Amino acid sequence: MSSKQSVLPTETLNLESGLSLVPRLKLNLSVHRADASVKPLDEWQLKTSLIDFLKSSFSISVPEDDLILGKLKDLKKRKREDPVARGTLFVRELGFLVDKVEPEEVVEKKVCEWKKMVVGKLDGIELSLAGVRFKLSVEVPKSDDFEVMRKEWEEEEEEEVSAFDGGRHRGYARGRKREPDTIVLRGVPSRWFAETRVSSKPSMLVTHTIFSSLGKIRNLDVAEDDGSDKDADEDIVRGLQCKIVVRFEDHREFSKALKVLCGRSLEKQGSRLKADYEVSWDKDGIFRNARSQNEENSRSTPKVAAYNDRSEPARHQSHAPSFSENIRSKRFKE
């Protein structure tokens, strides 16, 4: 994606290795009881009612596989106001929102207003299932809302500047904001980023090639996504998914890439699987902290001899894997 190229929120962006970023609307659902009944929730009835409501209210046809609902565990221990079920709704056909060639700003505004309208109509509705009433809560996840994330990092930047001025300097230069430049992507199939017929584990080289379509990369890290910070109700199969951290050359490249990744799913040519990943910006300074730790270790460890990072054995290299533009031609082992 060049600096002059822009992608409309209703358009598909083709990447390398047969991958593509396909637009969609993702909504998180919470189901609460709206009466005093203790009758169990019928997930099938709820699913059917929601699909019918979407069809009649928005003229949207949602396949059953794109509406995921599940009852929560330990319902006997829950409080009255707690949800009895949670789920996710995906609307993958957004082309109907644009019927002619329009400027990017117009399309973005139209899509944003449509999403707000859908959320506004769905949030708070009551559904009667076999005489039992349930109330639905709906929201767009933060990882799918670029404007929400941008507001979040802008507020954090202001706090950092205020902390400096208030005498609580945390290591940043006076008057300089720490603009984010790193994206964290979770929930993508490891094999889609692996070298074909070589390994099922994600390859640094393949991953770098794919994400270079979104902007110039400074550092890259690929690791197994073990779901260590996921909800207990979510099942993560170890080794099947990976976590990708991409640090771009500057904040502008980062911002363009994050905007494209928001509100999209990853698909691969020849596969019916859709990877509904989660994307966020790095709040922890993964690469910065790794560099600081290495510098601290260098100061505390006696220097025996100078060495070149590219030619020395792996024991001298950083514990935070990275991939830079100046070593792009180098092949990484799995």
Sequence and secondary structure as in RCSB ss.txt:
>XXXX:A:sequence
MSSKQSVLPTETLNLESGLSLVPRLKLNLSVHRADASVKPLDEWQLKTSLIDFLKSSFSISVPEDDLILGKLKDL
KKRKREDPVARGTLFVRELGFLVDKVEPEEVVEKKVCEWKKMVVGKLDGIELSLAGVRFKLSVEVPKSDDFEVMR
KEWEEEEEEEVSAFDGGRHRGYARGRKREPDTIVLRGVPSRWFAETRVSSKPSMLVTHTIFSSLGKIRNLDVAED
DGSDKDADEDIVRGLQCKIVVRFEDHREFSKALKVLCGRSLEKQGSRLKADYEVSWDKDGIFRNARSQNEENSRS
TPKVAAYNDRSEPARHQSHAPSFSENIRSKRFKE
>XXXX:A:secstr
  TT    TTS EE STTEEEEE EEEEEEEEE SS      HHHHHHHHHHHHHHHH     GGGEEEEE S G
GGS TTS SEEEEEEE   GGG  S   HHHHHHHHHHHHHHHHHHHTT EEEETTEEEEEEEE  GGG HHHHH
HHHHHHHHHHHHHHHTT   S  TT      EEEEEEEEGGGGB TTT SSB HHHHHHHHTTTS EEEEEEEE 
  TTS TTS   TTTEEEEEEEESSHHHHHHHHHHHTTEEEEETT   EE  EEEE SS HHHHHHHHHHHHHHH
S       TTTS GGGS SS    GGGTTS    
